[in-house]
């Protein structure tokens, strides 16, 4: 099967910085409590910038870095759980902004595993001969769905975007993806509020929804944590087994940046030092599907990942979804 490479990758981080101490103005918390439990010091907030705009800014830079023209891109995959509109897709807004008319464009919602899923999809489109180059855009604005009355979860989330151009290459590639819908209720937000429907009255029925549901993010922290600490190392082991590699043959593991304790547990489970993992959660918090490509962009820029390195990208999130890919940068 055809291999792939990352031809270009870039991120966009909103300018507004949210410090841990900023939360003390409206909830009972403090910097030490947040840092010791999550590893997060700051995160960024997009304020009035749309999700699609953040994505387009990252995508423009990624395309420029790739050296590939917009006309050579056949597919745009946008990963987001925080679209600006239910209809149309964020990918179509981004396509319009970038003036890339004609190529396929669609969104996927795989939560924090979204970028990993999208890389696997790009590989399959390219392998099937249905696309030459694929533009992945992961853009998230979690601050617009965060419940700021929940002191345990509101401190976790931030905004950001990253984008990658995926192209064919004679390089090895392996993937391991899955989901467990039994945990669908553990991490959720209702984005669709029913509009007044005359047929309820006409047919003598009552709407079956909670009028108090305002679309805020709900998280069962204990259940999500249990899932993550079990599945993240398992996904890494499974993808490495498919690749025929040991964990010591991988230069770097780029995990979803959710909680430093989850990553520490995964490192222990895998029997590797934390140095094997690239972390930037302290600066950006949890940016859902954007967190892995933001971290990968930074790892490349700082020299932590170099051309020819074998890397693993691993994500886990709402759904419950999970996945890992192993590729050569």
Residue, then its C-alpha position, 0 to 999 in steps of 0.5 A: x500500500x502507498x505510503x505517505x509523508x507530511x509535506x508541510x505543517x503549521x499551527x495558529x495560536x490565538x493571541x489572548x493568553x489565559x493564565x491559571x490565576x485568571x480563573x480565581x476571579x470566578x471559581x474557587x481554585x489556584x495556580x498550584x491546584x491546577x498545575x499539580x493536577x493537570x500540568x497546565x500553566x496557560x491556554x489561549x482564547x480565540x474570543x471573537x475569531x471563528x473556528x474556520x478562520x483559525x483553521x484557514x490561517x494555519x492551513x495557509x501556512x502549511x500549504x506554503x511550507x509544503x511547496x505544493x500549490x493549492x491546485x494540487x490538493x484534492x481533498x480538505x478534511x477538517x477535524x473539529x468538535x466546535x464548528x461555527x455552523x451546523x450547516x455547512x461544514x467548516x471545511x467548506x468555509x476554509x475552502x472558500x477562504x483559501x480560494x481552493x474551489x473544486x476539491x472535496x471538502x468535509x468535516x469529521x468529528x472524532x473529538x480529540x482523536x480527530x487528527x489521527x483519524x484524518x491522517x489515516x483517512x488521507x493515507x487511504x484516499x492517497x493509497x486508493x488513487x482518489x487523491x494526490x495531496x490531502x489538506x488536514x485542518x484541525x481547528x478547535x474553539x473549546x472555550x465557547x462550549x466550556x462550562x465555566x461553573x465546573x471547576x474540575x473541567x473549565x481549567x483544561x480547555x483552550x483554543x488553537x488550530x493546526x494544519x498538515x499537507x499529506x502527500x504520497x511517499x515511499x515510506x512506512x505507515x501503520x495505523x490502529x483506530x477504534x471507538x467504544x460507544x458505551x462511553x458516549x455519555x462520558x464527554x459530551x455537549x449538545x450543539x443542536x437545540x430543537x426549533x419550535x415544531x408545529x407537529x408536536x401540538x398537531x399530533x398531541x406530543x411533547x418535545x423530549x428535551x431538556x430546556x436547561x441544556x445550553x450546549x455546555x461541555x459535560x465531562x465525567x472526569x473519572x471515567x474519561x481518565x480511566x479510559x485514557x490511561x488504559x487505551x493510550x498505551x494500548x493504542x501505542x503498543x498495537x500500532x507498533x506491533x503492526x509496524x513491526x517496531x519496538x517502542x525504543x525504535x521510535x524517536x518520539x511519541x506525540x500524544x493528545x495533550x489532555x492531562x500530564x498525569x495520563x501521559x505519565x501513566x502511559x510512559x510507565x505502562x510502556x516502560x519508557x522515559x517521559x523524554x520519549x513523549x513531546x509535551x506542550x500542554x503547559x502552554x496550550x491546555x487541551x485543544x481537542x483535535x488540534x492538540x496533536x498537530x500543534x504539538x507536532x508543529x512545535x516539535x519540528x520547529x524546536x528540532x525534537x522531531x527531524x526528517x527521517x524520524x519514526x514517530x507515533x501520534x496517539x489520541x483519545x477522546x469523546x465517543x469514546x474514540x482512540x487511535x494511533x498512527x506510526x509514520x516517518x516524518 
